[in-house]
């Protein structure tokens, strides 16, 4: 058996500790898979090893997971060895595999204190086990495997003490919601900055650290910009008074201006603005994507405003405005490498050396990339994140603070650039955050509640409201009802991961359908109720896939479309093909032949099959509802004045249900497609229902299932944390 320690040139590899060590460089901490791949290649030296062999050894032959993951892992290893001064450690032989180019020198591992299996270690391992899987009757066997005890008179008391410690630890963790990282790094402290009605979001700290700008949406009003003095008890001061919704703001380096985006609620028109604080004068700088969030930052020297989402350019790029030139037009930043994916958040280091970008590859995949502006080089920092909701440099320029939304949970992390190490903050509901103060404090918005499911009863000519179906700390979203099964499918993080579930119409008899531990979106029943199609991304994949679940057997099939983006799938009426959107156009994949066909050329976002073989679909913003016939011709069913929904609509038995903005109100409208007549309309609370959420209508049971935000409240907090000191 080979040792767990070996040397490659001047670098020592410790498999158990997951580290690479060089005498003149900081220790590099790796994850399990890179270390396993490196160890396997070393064990096979100097042989050329095929990809299939590596996947079999490291991923237990799971080709779907291992294929893309292996490419990423090899890239990570090469990158880390390059930082440690070793190049060409792993050679790729095209279409054949990989080979280690440096002979490993195996070392005998010394016995280290933390390698001894002590009762304390056992207690820790058992306390981390899944409480649903670790049964009391199984505990003695598990303990004896970890820590054999030959004296039977000693075993029972020891087991009792261990099990009592496990139960006590688990109970205390549950009772007090203590995070394990908090125990490791010391207690953090959170203070309230602003609480109350509405959504207070995107705190932005002034350069002198005395003022906090933020976006605040009060009930029934558009989001406006506000300013709060941090060292005073006075109420926040309102800065904008427009009918636009204002997004996140960023300060100019002199603290005299705020840069932000604003969106017109009626047509989604977006513009980038500069607000002068002394006069509250607003100047429009550029246009941005309709209904799209704009991420922006100011360069370290204060000269350039960097932003994403330019209306007249490539949405994948970053754009710069020269603030020293009042007539400056946005120009595209020249990306040196690793330029795939849509640029979202952006952050400059205060010394002007680094630019951090987050790039989204689809709704379930986004990662952080670090660009060295001095050396014109780039490295990928994170792998396999689902949704990154903020990134900022620490004042020491050696750490990054970022937040993610994954499996329905918002979490914050600190990335140590020198040690290539990531530590979680352990703060619940950690949302978008401000710059970090010189004392290591940070302001953030906290979202204390999760999406829930509800329904609106459809009773023509009768008033109705929203009735709750769930009330939980877990998320319940994306409902879809099936008449044949009389069941609803939905997505929830109830198990700890975002998985697919099913239940009765009143959310009784809940059953988990998948155990993928990956992101899942947009589930849709087949008309027969035999299948559910959804979009997912396996943990090792950069891009998403269409997945088909056979409900009764649990069999999962990956539908190979050859495309990288998939959105909002649905079945044709005969269940022989699946309609889906990719890059803003409708496609279909035939299930018997796997033939993929693009159906539209001028827009297609969501489709629903009709019994005659036609389908209804939306093209884009303010383009109404359309019908596509079997011969490929199209007709407008409802124009933009009567129908403004993109995704929040559903067809059942000749009746269309959809969300519609009427002036400043949100309504649920019903329309008879046979007579081309409106039926009824129900006013819904703007604060609890979003136009972009999913809904599912069934005429037989006269219900519209939808997503509900039970308490639309977002608060501002201040965090003091040992990891930020």
C-alpha positions as CSV (number, residue, x, y, z in Angstrom):
1,X,0.0,0.0,0.0
2,X,1.4,3.4,-1.0
3,X,2.0,6.2,1.5
4,X,-0.4,9.1,1.9
5,X,2.6,11.5,1.6
6,X,4.7,11.9,-1.5
7,X,6.9,14.6,-3.1
8,X,6.7,16.0,-6.6
9,X,9.9,17.9,-7.0
10,X,9.9,20.6,-4.3
11,X,6.2,20.1,-3.5
12,X,5.1,17.7,-0.8
13,X,1.6,16.3,-1.2
14,X,-0.3,15.2,2.0
15,X,-3.3,13.2,0.9
16,X,-4.9,13.0,4.3
17,X,-4.5,16.7,5.1
18,X,-5.4,17.7,1.5
19,X,-2.4,20.0,1.2
20,X,0.4,20.9,-1.1
21,X,3.5,22.3,0.7
22,X,6.5,24.2,-0.6
23,X,9.3,25.4,1.6
24,X,9.0,29.0,0.3
25,X,5.3,29.3,-0.4
26,X,2.1,29.3,1.7
27,X,0.4,25.9,2.2
28,X,-2.2,25.2,-0.5
29,X,-5.4,23.5,0.7
30,X,-7.2,21.4,-1.9
31,X,-10.6,19.6,-2.0
32,X,-11.0,15.8,-1.9
33,X,-11.4,15.2,-5.6
34,X,-8.2,17.0,-6.8
35,X,-6.2,15.2,-4.1
36,X,-7.7,11.8,-5.1
37,X,-6.9,12.4,-8.8
38,X,-3.4,13.5,-8.0
39,X,-2.8,10.5,-5.7
40,X,-4.2,8.1,-8.4
41,X,-1.9,9.5,-11.1
42,X,1.0,9.2,-8.8
43,X,0.2,5.6,-8.0
44,X,0.2,4.8,-11.7
45,X,3.4,6.7,-12.6
46,X,4.8,6.7,-15.3
47,X,1.9,5.0,-17.1
48,X,-0.5,7.0,-19.3
49,X,-3.9,6.7,-17.6
50,X,-7.2,7.0,-19.5
51,X,-10.0,9.3,-18.5
52,X,-12.3,6.3,-17.9
53,X,-9.7,4.8,-15.5
54,X,-9.6,8.0,-13.4
55,X,-13.3,8.3,-13.4
56,X,-13.7,4.7,-12.3
57,X,-11.1,5.2,-9.5
58,X,-12.2,8.6,-8.2
59,X,-15.9,8.9,-9.1
60,X,-16.8,5.2,-8.8
61,X,-17.4,5.0,-12.5
62,X,-20.1,7.7,-12.5
63,X,-19.3,9.1,-16.0
64,X,-22.0,11.8,-16.0
65,X,-20.5,13.4,-12.9
66,X,-16.9,12.6,-13.5
67,X,-16.5,13.6,-17.1
68,X,-16.7,17.4,-16.7
69,X,-15.4,17.3,-13.1
70,X,-12.2,15.6,-14.2
71,X,-11.4,18.4,-16.7
72,X,-12.0,21.0,-14.0
73,X,-9.9,19.1,-11.4
74,X,-6.9,18.8,-13.8
75,X,-7.1,22.5,-14.5
76,X,-7.1,23.3,-10.7
77,X,-4.1,21.0,-10.1
78,X,-2.1,22.6,-12.9
79,X,-3.0,26.1,-11.7
80,X,-1.9,25.4,-8.1
81,X,1.3,23.7,-9.1
82,X,2.1,26.7,-11.4
83,X,1.6,29.0,-8.4
84,X,4.1,26.8,-6.5
85,X,6.7,27.1,-9.3
86,X,6.1,23.8,-11.1
87,X,4.9,23.7,-14.7
88,X,3.8,20.7,-16.8
89,X,3.2,18.4,-13.9
90,X,0.3,16.7,-15.6
91,X,0.3,16.2,-19.4
92,X,-2.8,15.7,-21.4
93,X,-2.6,13.2,-24.3
94,X,-5.4,14.1,-26.6
95,X,-8.2,11.4,-26.7
96,X,-6.0,9.1,-24.6
97,X,-5.7,10.5,-21.1
98,X,-3.3,11.9,-18.5
99,X,0.2,11.2,-17.3
100,X,2.2,12.5,-14.3
101,X,5.5,13.9,-15.6
102,X,7.4,14.1,-12.3
103,X,8.4,10.9,-10.5
104,X,6.7,10.8,-7.1
105,X,9.0,10.2,-4.1
106,X,6.9,8.3,-1.5
107,X,7.4,9.2,2.2
108,X,6.6,7.3,5.3
109,X,3.9,9.2,7.2
110,X,4.7,10.0,10.8
111,X,2.1,9.3,13.5
112,X,0.5,12.6,14.3
113,X,-1.7,13.4,17.3
114,X,-4.8,14.3,15.2
115,X,-4.5,11.0,13.4
116,X,-5.2,8.9,16.5
117,X,-8.8,7.7,16.8
118,X,-9.8,8.9,20.2
119,X,-13.3,8.8,21.8
120,X,-13.6,12.5,21.2
121,X,-13.0,12.0,17.5
122,X,-15.6,9.3,17.4
123,X,-18.1,11.5,19.1
124,X,-17.5,14.2,16.5
125,X,-17.8,11.8,13.6
126,X,-21.1,10.3,14.9
127,X,-22.6,13.8,15.7
128,X,-22.1,14.7,12.0
129,X,-24.0,11.6,10.8
130,X,-27.5,12.0,9.3
131,X,-29.9,11.6,12.3
132,X,-32.4,9.9,10.0
133,X,-29.9,7.2,9.0
134,X,-28.0,6.6,12.3
135,X,-30.3,4.4,14.3
136,X,-29.7,3.5,18.0
137,X,-29.5,-0.2,17.3
138,X,-26.8,0.4,14.7
139,X,-24.6,2.6,17.0
140,X,-22.6,-0.1,18.8
141,X,-21.6,-1.7,15.5
142,X,-20.5,1.7,14.1
143,X,-18.6,2.6,17.2
144,X,-16.8,-0.8,17.3
145,X,-15.7,-0.4,13.8
146,X,-14.1,3.0,14.6
147,X,-12.7,2.3,18.0
148,X,-12.5,-1.5,18.8
149,X,-12.8,-2.3,22.6
150,X,-12.0,-5.9,23.6
151,X,-13.0,-5.7,27.2
152,X,-16.8,-6.2,27.2
153,X,-17.1,-4.8,30.7
154,X,-15.8,-1.5,29.5
155,X,-17.7,-1.4,26.2
156,X,-21.2,-0.7,27.5
157,X,-20.3,2.3,29.8
158,X,-18.2,3.7,27.0
159,X,-20.9,3.3,24.5
160,X,-23.4,4.8,26.8
161,X,-21.2,7.8,27.4
162,X,-20.5,8.2,23.7
163,X,-24.2,8.0,22.7
164,X,-25.2,10.3,25.5
165,X,-22.6,12.8,24.3
166,X,-23.9,12.4,20.7
167,X,-27.5,13.0,21.8
168,X,-26.6,15.9,24.0
169,X,-24.5,17.6,21.4
170,X,-27.1,17.2,18.7
171,X,-29.9,18.5,21.0
172,X,-27.8,21.5,22.0
173,X,-27.0,22.3,18.4
174,X,-30.6,22.1,17.4
175,X,-31.8,24.1,20.4
176,X,-29.5,27.0,20.1
177,X,-28.9,26.8,16.3
178,X,-25.1,26.9,16.9
179,X,-23.1,26.7,13.6
180,X,-20.1,24.5,13.7
181,X,-18.0,27.2,12.0
182,X,-19.0,29.6,14.7
183,X,-17.6,27.2,17.3
184,X,-14.3,26.9,15.3
185,X,-13.7,30.6,14.7
186,X,-15.3,32.2,17.8
187,X,-18.6,34.0,18.2
188,X,-19.6,36.6,15.7
189,X,-22.0,39.5,16.5
190,X,-24.9,40.8,14.4
191,X,-26.5,44.2,15.1
192,X,-29.7,45.6,13.7
193,X,-29.4,48.7,11.5
194,X,-32.9,49.0,10.0
195,X,-36.0,46.8,10.6
196,X,-39.6,47.3,9.6
197,X,-41.9,47.0,6.6
198,X,-40.7,46.6,3.1
199,X,-37.5,45.5,1.5
200,X,-34.3,47.3,2.6
201,X,-31.5,45.9,0.4
202,X,-28.0,46.4,-1.1
203,X,-26.3,48.4,1.6
204,X,-23.4,50.5,0.3
205,X,-20.8,52.0,2.6
206,X,-19.4,55.5,1.9
207,X,-15.6,55.9,1.5
208,X,-15.3,57.6,5.0
209,X,-17.5,54.9,6.5
210,X,-20.0,57.3,8.0
211,X,-22.9,56.9,5.7
212,X,-24.9,53.9,4.4
213,X,-26.8,54.1,1.1
214,X,-29.4,51.4,0.3
215,X,-32.4,50.6,-1.8
216,X,-35.7,50.5,0.1
217,X,-39.0,49.4,-1.3
218,X,-41.9,50.3,1.0
219,X,-45.2,48.6,0.7
220,X,-47.1,49.6,-2.4
221,X,-44.2,51.9,-3.7
222,X,-41.3,51.6,-6.1
223,X,-37.8,51.0,-4.6
224,X,-36.1,54.3,-3.8
225,X,-32.6,55.2,-2.7
226,X,-32.1,56.2,1.0
227,X,-29.2,57.4,3.1
228,X,-28.5,56.6,6.7
229,X,-26.0,58.3,9.1
230,X,-24.4,55.4,10.9
231,X,-23.4,57.4,14.0
232,X,-26.7,59.1,14.5
233,X,-30.1,57.9,15.6
234,X,-32.0,59.9,12.9
235,X,-34.3,58.2,10.4
236,X,-32.9,57.4,6.9
237,X,-33.2,60.3,4.4
238,X,-34.9,59.6,1.0
239,X,-32.7,60.5,-2.0
240,X,-34.9,59.7,-5.0
241,X,-38.6,60.4,-5.6
242,X,-39.3,58.8,-9.0
243,X,-41.7,56.2,-10.3
244,X,-38.7,54.0,-11.2
245,X,-37.5,51.0,-9.1
246,X,-33.9,51.8,-8.0
247,X,-31.3,49.0,-7.7
248,X,-28.1,48.7,-5.8
249,X,-26.0,51.8,-5.5
250,X,-22.2,52.3,-5.4
251,X,-20.3,55.4,-4.2
252,X,-17.9,57.6,-6.2
253,X,-14.4,57.6,-4.7
254,X,-14.8,61.2,-3.4
255,X,-18.1,60.4,-1.7
256,X,-20.1,63.1,-3.6
257,X,-22.1,60.9,-6.0
258,X,-24.0,57.6,-6.0
259,X,-24.2,55.4,-9.1
260,X,-27.2,53.2,-9.5
261,X,-29.7,51.7,-12.0
262,X,-33.4,52.4,-12.3
263,X,-36.1,50.4,-14.0
264,X,-39.5,51.6,-15.2
265,X,-42.1,49.2,-13.7
266,X,-44.5,49.5,-16.6
267,X,-42.2,48.6,-19.5
268,X,-39.0,47.4,-17.8
269,X,-36.8,50.2,-19.4
270,X,-33.5,50.3,-17.5
271,X,-31.0,53.1,-17.3
272,X,-27.7,53.8,-15.4
273,X,-27.7,57.0,-13.4
274,X,-25.4,59.3,-11.3
275,X,-27.0,61.0,-8.3
276,X,-25.3,64.1,-6.9
277,X,-25.9,64.0,-3.1
278,X,-25.7,67.7,-2.5
279,X,-28.4,68.7,-5.0
280,X,-30.1,65.3,-5.6
281,X,-29.7,65.9,-9.3
282,X,-30.0,62.8,-11.4
283,X,-28.0,62.3,-14.6
284,X,-28.6,59.4,-17.0
285,X,-25.3,57.8,-18.1
286,X,-26.3,54.8,-20.2
287,X,-29.0,52.3,-21.0
288,X,-29.1,48.8,-19.6
289,X,-31.0,45.5,-20.1
290,X,-34.7,45.6,-19.6
291,X,-35.8,44.2,-16.3
292,X,-32.2,43.1,-15.6
293,X,-30.2,43.8,-12.5
294,X,-27.1,45.9,-13.0
295,X,-23.9,45.1,-11.1
296,X,-21.5,48.0,-10.9
297,X,-18.3,49.2,-9.1
298,X,-15.8,52.1,-9.4
299,X,-12.1,51.4,-10.2
300,X,-9.5,51.8,-7.5
301,X,-8.3,55.1,-8.9
302,X,-11.9,56.4,-9.1
303,X,-11.8,57.1,-12.8
304,X,-13.9,54.3,-14.3
305,X,-17.4,53.1,-13.6
306,X,-17.6,49.4,-14.4
307,X,-21.0,47.8,-14.9
308,X,-22.7,44.8,-16.5
309,X,-25.9,44.5,-18.6
310,X,-25.3,47.1,-21.3
311,X,-28.4,47.3,-23.5
312,X,-26.6,47.9,-26.8
313,X,-23.7,45.4,-26.3
314,X,-22.8,41.9,-25.4
315,X,-24.5,40.9,-22.2
316,X,-21.5,38.6,-21.4
317,X,-19.1,41.5,-21.1
318,X,-18.1,44.2,-18.6
319,X,-18.4,47.8,-19.7
320,X,-16.5,50.9,-18.5
321,X,-17.5,54.6,-18.4
322,X,-14.7,57.2,-18.1
323,X,-15.9,59.5,-15.2
324,X,-13.3,62.1,-16.1
325,X,-15.0,62.6,-19.5
326,X,-18.5,63.9,-19.2
327,X,-19.2,62.8,-22.8
328,X,-17.8,59.3,-22.3
329,X,-19.8,56.4,-23.8
330,X,-19.6,52.8,-22.5
331,X,-16.8,50.8,-23.9
332,X,-16.2,47.1,-23.6
333,X,-13.5,45.9,-21.2
334,X,-10.9,43.6,-22.9
335,X,-11.1,40.2,-21.3
336,X,-7.7,38.3,-21.5
337,X,-8.9,34.8,-20.8
338,X,-11.7,32.6,-19.4
339,X,-14.3,34.9,-20.9
340,X,-17.3,32.5,-21.2
341,X,-20.5,33.1,-19.3
342,X,-22.5,36.2,-18.5
343,X,-20.6,38.8,-16.3
344,X,-22.6,39.7,-13.2
345,X,-21.0,41.1,-10.1
346,X,-17.7,43.1,-10.2
347,X,-15.2,44.2,-7.5
348,X,-11.8,46.0,-7.7
349,X,-9.1,45.6,-5.1
350,X,-8.2,48.9,-3.4
351,X,-4.6,48.6,-4.6
352,X,-5.8,48.4,-8.2
353,X,-4.2,45.1,-8.9
354,X,-7.1,42.7,-9.0
355,X,-10.5,42.6,-10.6
356,X,-13.0,40.0,-9.4
357,X,-15.8,39.0,-11.6
358,X,-18.6,36.5,-11.2
359,X,-19.7,34.7,-14.4
360,X,-23.1,33.0,-14.8
361,X,-23.3,30.0,-17.2
362,X,-27.0,29.5,-16.5
363,X,-29.5,29.8,-13.6
364,X,-27.8,27.0,-11.7
365,X,-24.1,27.7,-12.3
366,X,-22.0,30.8,-11.5
367,X,-18.4,31.1,-10.3
368,X,-15.8,33.7,-9.3
369,X,-12.8,34.6,-11.6
370,X,-9.8,36.7,-10.4
371,X,-8.1,38.9,-13.0
372,X,-4.6,40.2,-12.2
373,X,-4.6,43.5,-14.0
374,X,-0.8,43.9,-13.7
375,X,0.1,40.6,-15.2
376,X,-3.0,40.3,-17.5
377,X,-3.7,36.8,-16.2
378,X,-6.8,35.1,-14.7
379,X,-7.6,32.3,-12.4
380,X,-10.9,30.6,-11.4
381,X,-11.5,30.8,-7.7
382,X,-14.8,28.9,-7.1
383,X,-16.2,25.8,-8.7
384,X,-19.8,24.6,-8.9
385,X,-21.6,27.5,-7.1
386,X,-25.2,28.0,-8.0
387,X,-25.9,31.7,-7.6
388,X,-23.4,34.3,-6.3
389,X,-25.2,37.3,-4.8
390,X,-22.2,39.6,-3.9
391,X,-18.4,39.9,-3.9
392,X,-16.1,42.5,-2.4
393,X,-12.4,42.7,-1.4
394,X,-11.2,43.0,2.1
395,X,-9.2,46.2,2.8
396,X,-6.1,44.0,3.0
397,X,-6.6,42.9,-0.6
398,X,-5.7,39.3,0.5
399,X,-9.3,38.2,1.1
400,X,-12.6,38.2,-0.7
401,X,-16.0,38.2,0.9
402,X,-18.8,36.7,-1.2
403,X,-22.3,35.5,-0.7
404,X,-24.1,32.6,-2.5
405,X,-27.6,31.3,-2.8
406,X,-27.5,27.5,-3.0
407,X,-30.1,24.9,-2.1
408,X,-32.4,27.6,-1.0
409,X,-29.9,29.0,1.6
410,X,-28.0,32.3,1.5
411,X,-24.6,32.0,3.0
412,X,-21.4,34.1,3.2
413,X,-17.8,32.9,2.6
414,X,-14.3,34.4,3.0
415,X,-11.8,33.4,0.4
416,X,-8.1,33.7,1.5
417,X,-6.2,34.4,-1.7
418,X,-2.8,33.6,-0.3
419,X,-3.8,30.2,1.1
420,X,-6.4,29.4,-1.5
421,X,-8.7,28.6,1.3
422,X,-12.5,29.2,1.7
423,X,-14.2,29.5,5.2
424,X,-17.9,30.0,5.7
425,X,-19.2,32.8,7.9
426,X,-21.9,30.6,9.4
427,X,-24.4,33.5,9.4
428,X,-28.0,32.6,8.4
429,X,-29.7,34.4,5.6
430,X,-26.6,36.4,4.6
431,X,-27.6,38.5,1.6
432,X,-25.9,41.2,-0.4
433,X,-23.3,43.1,1.5
434,X,-21.4,46.4,1.6
435,X,-17.7,47.1,1.5
436,X,-15.8,45.9,4.6
437,X,-14.7,48.6,7.0
438,X,-11.1,49.1,8.2
439,X,-12.1,47.4,11.4
440,X,-13.5,44.4,9.7
441,X,-17.2,45.2,9.9
442,X,-19.7,44.6,7.1
443,X,-23.3,45.6,6.5
444,X,-25.6,43.2,4.8
445,X,-29.3,42.6,4.1
446,X,-30.9,39.7,5.7
447,X,-33.9,37.8,4.2
448,X,-35.6,36.0,7.1
449,X,-38.3,34.1,5.2
450,X,-38.5,31.8,2.2
451,X,-40.9,31.4,-0.7
452,X,-44.0,29.3,0.1
453,X,-46.8,27.8,-1.9
454,X,-50.4,29.1,-2.0
455,X,-53.4,29.0,-4.2
456,X,-56.1,31.3,-5.5
457,X,-59.6,29.7,-6.0
458,X,-61.1,30.5,-9.4
459,X,-64.8,31.4,-8.9
460,X,-66.0,33.5,-11.8
461,X,-67.8,36.7,-10.7
462,X,-66.8,35.9,-7.0
463,X,-64.1,37.6,-5.0
464,X,-61.1,35.5,-3.9
465,X,-57.8,35.8,-2.1
466,X,-54.6,33.9,-1.6
467,X,-54.8,30.8,0.6
468,X,-51.6,29.4,2.0
469,X,-50.5,25.8,1.4
470,X,-47.2,25.8,3.3
471,X,-45.7,27.8,6.2
472,X,-42.1,26.7,6.8
473,X,-38.5,27.8,7.3
474,X,-37.8,25.8,4.1
475,X,-38.5,26.9,0.6
476,X,-41.3,25.6,-1.5
477,X,-41.5,26.8,-5.1
478,X,-42.2,26.2,-8.8
479,X,-45.6,24.3,-8.4
480,X,-47.1,22.3,-11.2
481,X,-50.4,20.4,-10.9
482,X,-51.4,17.3,-12.9
483,X,-55.0,16.3,-13.4
484,X,-54.3,12.6,-14.1
485,X,-52.5,12.1,-10.8
486,X,-54.4,14.8,-8.9
487,X,-51.0,15.8,-7.5
488,X,-48.7,18.7,-7.4
489,X,-45.0,18.6,-8.0
490,X,-42.7,21.3,-6.7
491,X,-39.1,22.1,-5.7
492,X,-38.1,22.3,-2.0
493,X,-34.9,22.4,0.1
494,X,-36.6,20.5,2.9
495,X,-34.1,17.7,2.8
496,X,-31.1,20.1,2.9
497,X,-30.7,20.1,-0.9
498,X,-32.9,21.5,-3.6
499,X,-34.8,18.4,-4.7
500,X,-38.0,17.5,-6.5
501,X,-41.1,16.6,-4.5
502,X,-44.8,15.6,-5.0
503,X,-47.8,16.0,-2.8
504,X,-51.6,16.1,-2.8
505,X,-53.3,19.3,-3.9
506,X,-53.5,20.4,-0.2
507,X,-49.8,19.6,0.2
508,X,-50.5,16.5,2.3
509,X,-48.6,13.2,1.8
510,X,-45.3,14.9,0.7
511,X,-42.8,12.6,-1.0
512,X,-39.3,13.3,-2.2
513,X,-38.6,12.2,-5.7
514,X,-34.9,13.0,-6.3
515,X,-31.7,12.8,-4.4
516,X,-29.3,14.6,-6.8
517,X,-27.9,17.1,-4.3
518,X,-27.8,19.6,-7.2
519,X,-29.8,22.5,-8.4
520,X,-33.3,21.8,-9.8
521,X,-35.7,24.2,-11.5
522,X,-38.9,24.3,-13.6
523,X,-40.5,20.9,-13.0
524,X,-43.4,20.0,-15.3
525,X,-45.7,17.0,-15.4
526,X,-46.4,15.1,-18.6
527,X,-50.1,15.2,-19.4
528,X,-50.4,11.5,-18.6
529,X,-48.8,12.0,-15.2
530,X,-46.2,9.3,-15.9
531,X,-43.2,11.6,-16.2
532,X,-41.8,14.9,-14.9
533,X,-39.3,16.9,-16.8
534,X,-37.1,19.5,-15.1
535,X,-33.8,21.4,-15.5
536,X,-30.9,20.4,-13.3
537,X,-27.1,20.7,-13.1
538,X,-25.1,17.9,-11.7
539,X,-22.4,19.1,-9.2
540,X,-19.5,18.6,-11.6
541,X,-21.1,20.2,-14.6
542,X,-20.8,23.8,-15.7
543,X,-24.0,23.8,-17.8
544,X,-27.4,22.5,-17.1
545,X,-29.4,19.5,-18.6
546,X,-32.9,18.4,-19.2
547,X,-33.8,15.5,-16.9
548,X,-36.7,13.2,-17.3
549,X,-38.1,11.3,-14.3
550,X,-40.3,8.3,-14.6
551,X,-42.5,8.8,-11.6
552,X,-43.5,5.2,-10.7
553,X,-40.0,3.7,-11.0
554,X,-37.8,6.7,-10.1
555,X,-35.7,6.2,-13.2
556,X,-33.9,9.3,-14.3
557,X,-32.9,10.0,-17.9
558,X,-30.6,12.8,-19.1
559,X,-31.9,14.2,-22.3
560,X,-28.9,15.1,-24.5
561,X,-30.0,18.2,-26.5
562,X,-26.5,19.3,-27.5
563,X,-27.3,22.7,-26.0
564,X,-25.8,24.4,-22.9
565,X,-28.8,26.4,-21.7
566,X,-32.3,25.1,-21.0
567,X,-35.3,26.9,-19.5
568,X,-39.0,26.3,-18.7
569,X,-39.6,22.9,-20.3
570,X,-43.1,21.5,-20.9
571,X,-44.7,18.6,-22.8
572,X,-46.6,18.7,-26.0
573,X,-50.2,17.5,-25.6
574,X,-49.4,14.0,-26.9
575,X,-46.4,13.7,-24.5
576,X,-44.2,12.7,-27.5
577,X,-41.9,15.7,-27.3
578,X,-40.7,18.3,-24.8
579,X,-40.8,22.0,-25.6
580,X,-38.1,24.1,-23.9
581,X,-36.4,27.5,-24.3
582,X,-32.7,27.9,-25.0
583,X,-31.0,31.3,-25.7
584,X,-34.4,32.9,-25.9
585,X,-35.8,30.6,-28.6
586,X,-38.1,27.7,-28.4
587,X,-36.8,24.2,-29.2
588,X,-38.3,20.7,-28.9
589,X,-36.8,17.3,-28.3
590,X,-38.7,14.2,-29.6
591,X,-38.6,11.5,-26.9
592,X,-38.6,8.5,-29.2
593,X,-35.8,9.7,-31.5
594,X,-34.0,12.3,-29.4
595,X,-34.2,14.6,-32.4
596,X,-33.8,18.3,-31.4
597,X,-35.4,21.1,-33.5
598,X,-35.4,24.8,-33.1
599,X,-39.0,26.1,-33.5
600,X,-38.8,29.9,-33.3
601,X,-36.5,32.6,-34.7
602,X,-37.8,35.8,-33.1
603,X,-38.3,34.8,-29.5
604,X,-39.7,32.0,-27.4
605,X,-39.6,31.8,-23.6
606,X,-42.4,29.5,-22.4
607,X,-44.7,27.2,-24.3
608,X,-47.7,25.1,-23.4
609,X,-49.1,22.4,-25.7
610,X,-52.8,22.5,-27.0
611,X,-54.9,19.4,-27.7
612,X,-54.9,20.0,-31.5
613,X,-51.0,19.9,-31.6
614,X,-50.6,23.7,-31.6
615,X,-49.0,25.4,-28.6
616,X,-49.2,28.8,-26.9
617,X,-46.1,30.7,-26.1
618,X,-44.5,34.0,-25.1
619,X,-41.8,35.7,-27.1
620,X,-40.5,38.4,-24.8
621,X,-41.2,41.6,-23.0
622,X,-44.3,43.5,-24.2
623,X,-44.9,41.0,-27.1
624,X,-48.2,39.5,-25.8
625,X,-49.2,35.8,-26.1
626,X,-48.9,33.8,-29.4
627,X,-50.1,30.6,-30.9
628,X,-48.0,28.4,-33.2
629,X,-49.7,26.1,-35.6
630,X,-48.5,22.7,-36.8
631,X,-47.5,24.2,-40.1
632,X,-45.2,26.7,-38.4
633,X,-47.4,29.8,-38.8
634,X,-48.1,32.0,-35.9
635,X,-50.8,34.3,-34.7
636,X,-51.1,36.8,-31.9
637,X,-53.7,35.7,-29.3
638,X,-53.5,38.6,-26.8
639,X,-51.6,41.8,-27.4
640,X,-49.2,43.4,-24.9
641,X,-51.8,45.7,-23.4
642,X,-53.9,42.7,-22.3
643,X,-51.1,40.3,-21.6
644,X,-47.7,41.3,-20.1
645,X,-46.7,38.0,-18.4
646,X,-43.5,36.2,-19.5
647,X,-43.7,33.1,-17.4
648,X,-46.6,33.6,-14.9
649,X,-49.4,32.1,-17.0
650,X,-51.0,28.7,-17.4
651,X,-53.6,27.1,-19.7
652,X,-56.3,24.6,-18.7
653,X,-59.4,23.3,-20.6
654,X,-59.7,26.4,-22.8
655,X,-59.1,28.9,-20.0
656,X,-56.0,31.0,-19.6
657,X,-54.9,32.3,-16.2
658,X,-52.1,34.8,-16.0
659,X,-50.6,37.6,-13.9
660,X,-51.1,41.1,-15.3
661,X,-50.0,44.6,-14.2
662,X,-52.9,47.1,-14.4
663,X,-51.6,50.6,-13.5
664,X,-49.9,50.1,-10.1
665,X,-51.9,46.9,-9.2
666,X,-51.1,43.2,-9.8
667,X,-54.1,41.1,-10.8
668,X,-54.7,37.5,-11.7
669,X,-56.7,37.5,-14.9
670,X,-58.8,34.7,-16.6
671,X,-59.5,34.6,-20.3
672,X,-61.7,32.2,-22.4
673,X,-59.7,31.3,-25.5
674,X,-62.8,29.7,-27.2
675,X,-64.9,32.9,-27.1
676,X,-61.9,35.3,-26.9
677,X,-63.5,37.0,-23.9
678,X,-62.1,38.0,-20.5
679,X,-63.8,36.2,-17.7
680,X,-62.7,37.7,-14.3
681,X,-59.8,39.4,-12.6
682,X,-58.6,39.2,-9.0
683,X,-56.3,41.9,-7.4
684,X,-53.4,40.3,-5.6
685,X,-50.9,41.9,-3.2
686,X,-47.8,43.3,-5.0
687,X,-45.6,42.6,-2.0
688,X,-46.4,38.9,-1.8
689,X,-46.5,37.9,-5.5
690,X,-43.9,38.4,-8.2
691,X,-44.5,38.7,-11.9
692,X,-41.6,36.3,-12.7
693,X,-42.7,33.5,-10.3
694,X,-44.3,30.3,-11.5
695,X,-48.0,29.5,-11.5
696,X,-50.1,26.5,-12.4
697,X,-53.8,26.6,-13.2
698,X,-56.3,23.7,-13.3
699,X,-59.9,24.3,-14.4
700,X,-61.2,21.0,-12.9
701,X,-60.4,21.8,-9.3
702,X,-60.6,25.6,-10.0
703,X,-57.3,26.5,-8.4
704,X,-54.3,28.5,-9.4
705,X,-51.2,27.4,-7.6
706,X,-48.4,30.0,-7.2
707,X,-45.4,31.1,-5.1
708,X,-46.0,33.4,-2.2
709,X,-43.6,35.5,-0.1
710,X,-45.3,35.3,3.3
711,X,-43.6,38.3,4.9
712,X,-42.0,40.6,2.4
713,X,-39.5,42.0,4.8
714,X,-35.7,42.4,4.3
715,X,-33.7,44.0,7.1
716,X,-30.3,45.7,7.2
717,X,-27.7,44.3,9.7
718,X,-24.1,44.9,10.7
719,X,-21.8,41.9,11.2
720,X,-18.6,41.7,13.3
721,X,-16.9,38.4,12.5
722,X,-13.4,37.0,13.5
723,X,-12.8,36.0,9.8
724,X,-13.1,39.6,8.8
725,X,-10.6,41.0,11.3
